[in-house]
Amino acid sequence: MTSTSGLDLNALGLSGYETSTTVSQKSQLDQSDFLKLLTTQLKNQDPLNPVENEAFVAQMAQFSSLAGISEMNTKLGSILDSLNNNQLSTATGLVGKYVLTSGNKAVPDGTGAVYGAITIPEGATDTTIAIKDSGGATIRTLKLGAVEAGTHEFAWDGKNDAGEAVEPGPVTIETTANVGGKREALSTSVYALVQSVSTATVNTPMTLDLLGIGSVTFDKVQKISS
């Protein structure tokens, strides 16, 4: 076994590296190897030209840094494992619940109702919520009139303007209001059923598969409801 650096590591009691035709047994030096190198250097130094104090202190500082980095990596690994476990636990608890997220497509719940929220700007009047079927026909029109600015939740009971229950199916929600003399579309959010959850890395939010909406990252969830 030979060293690629010209240093006889075997003579120092350290493992070297395999040649390119074999599998490497060790890819880098660890704390133990570093300490062996340091002590071997001290044992074999020239008595007439010993290692200067500054050089020795610098090497000890490198050893201390190496130990600190190794300990930090171990702790970070434990933190990452904990975060992954917490994410998985949170993901499991979300399946079967309803979450509020931005969008205007919705699927009625078991009672035929649809719930959501709209953001009304300052000075808005004649606020209207139109519930439309998959063909674009208006099923029901909800008139809120003059409402204070802010976020307001709404509910549609699954009935048309005549008070009759309609066939359950996906609907589109269009919210508008008069703002500054013009008819404008308002920001709309809907409650959707969480069908499944896909966990990801710690730096990436998990993804929720919502009925009628599709995939949405967890950071887009505004509210969670049973």
N, C-alpha and C positions, 0 to 999 in steps of 0.2 A: 504494500500500500504506500503511495507516495503523496506528498503534499504539493499542492499547486502553487504555494507561495515560496517554496524553497526552505521553509522552516521545518526542522525535524520535530514534529509534534509528538511522535512516538517516544522520543528521548525525554520529552517533558511529561510523559504520562497522559497525553491527550490523544483523542481519536482523530484520525486524519480523514481524508476523503477518498472515495473509490474513483477509479479511472472511468472514462466515458463509457467503457464496455460493461461496467457493472453498476449496480444500484447504489446511490449515495447512502451511507449509513448515518451521516450527520451533515446537515446543511449549514449550521451556524454554531458559533461558540455560545455557551450559556454562562451563568454566573460562576459555576464551579470551575469551568475551564479558564475563565478570566482570572480567578483567584489563584489557580495553579500556575498560570503564566506569570503572575505578579510575584508570587513567592519564589518561583524558579529563577526569575530575573534577579531577585535579591540574593539568592544563594550563590549565583554564578557571576555576580558583578565583580569587576576589577577592583581589588582593595585599594589600588593606587588612584583609581578614577571612579569612585562610587557614584551611584545615582544621586543627582542633586535633589535637594529638598523640594524645590519647586516642581520638578518632574514627578517625584513620588506623590506629592499632594495632588497633582493633576490626574495621575493614574487612579488614585484612591477616589477622587471625585467622579471619574468615569465609572468606577465600580459601583459607587453609591447610586449614580444615575441609572445604571443598568438594573440594579436591584429594585429601585423605585418604579421604573417602567414595567418590570416584570410583575410586581405586585399590583400596579394599577391595571394592567391588562387582565389579571385574574379577577379583580373586583368588577371591572367593566363587563367581563364575560358573565359574571353572576347577575349583574343588573340587567343585561340583555335577556338572559334566560327568564328572569322574573317578569320583565315587561312582555315577553312573548307569551308566558303563561297567563298573565292578566288579560292580554288581548284575546286569547282563545276563550277565556272564561266570559269576557264581555260579549264576544261574538255568539257564543252558545245561548246566552240569555236574551239576545235580540230576536232570534228566530221566532216567528209567530206573533210578534208585536207590530204595532203601527208606528211609523215615524213620519214626522213632518219634514218635507223637503221641497225645494223650489221646483215648480212644474205646473202644467195645466191639464195633464192627462191623469185620469183616475178610474179606478175600478170600484164599484159599490161593495160595501161589506156584506156580511150575512143578512143584514136587515134591509139591504137595498139602499142604504144611505151613503153619502159621500161627505167627508169633512175636510176643511182646508182653512186657509188664512189668506188675507189680502193686506197689502200695505197701501194705505191711503195717504197721499201727500197733503201738505197744508193748502187750504183753500179749495179742496175738491168738493164738488156738489153732484147731486144726481148719480150716486154710485150704483151700478147695476152689475149683477152676476148672472150670466147666461149659461145654462147647462145645455150642451149640445150632444146629440148622439153620434155614432160613428160615421153617419152620412152627412153630418154638418147641420142637420135640422135642429132648431131650438126646441128643447123639451120643456124647460121651465125658466122663467125669468124672475130673479129675486132682486127687488128694489130696496136698497138701503137708504136712499135719500141722502140727507146731510149727516155725515158722520165725522167725528173728530179725527184729526190726523193721527197716524200710528198704525200698528198692526192689529187687525181684528179677525177673529176666527168666525167661520160660517159653517152651516150644515144644510145639506139638501136631503130631504126625506125619501127620495126615490119616486116622487110623484110629479105628474105634469101640472100645467097651469089649471087643469080642470079638477085636480085633486085625485086623479086616478094613478094607481101604481103602474109604472112602466116596466117593460121587460128589462131585467138586469143586464148590464153590459158596459163596456168602456165608454166613458164620456169625456168631453172636452169642456173645460171651464174657461170662459172668457169674462174678464172683469174690466169694466171701463168706468170713467167718471169725467165730468166736465172740469178741466183744470185750466185756468187762465183763459176761459172762453173757447177752449178746444176740447174735443172728445179724445181722451187718451187711454191707452191700455195700462192697467195697473199690475204691479208685481204680484204673482200668485204662487201659493204653495199648497200642496195637498198631502193628506195622510195616506200612506201606502203600506201594505202588508210586507213584512220582511220574510222572504221565502228561504233565503240561504245567505250565508256570510262566508267570504273568502278572506283569510288572514294573509298578511304579507310581512315584509320586513319591518323592523322597528321604525325606520325612517319613512315608511310608506303607510298611509292609512288603510285599514281594511276596507273591503268593498262589499256593499250590500246589494243583493238582488231583490228589487222591489216589484211587486205585482203591478203590472200596467205601466211601469216606468222603465224598468231595466236596471242596469248597474249604476250605483251611486257610491262614491267614496264616503266614508264615515264622517269626514269633516264637513260634508254638505248637509248633515242631519241637523235640523233646527230644534227638534223636540221629539221625545219618545213617549208613546202612550200605549197602554195595554189594549 
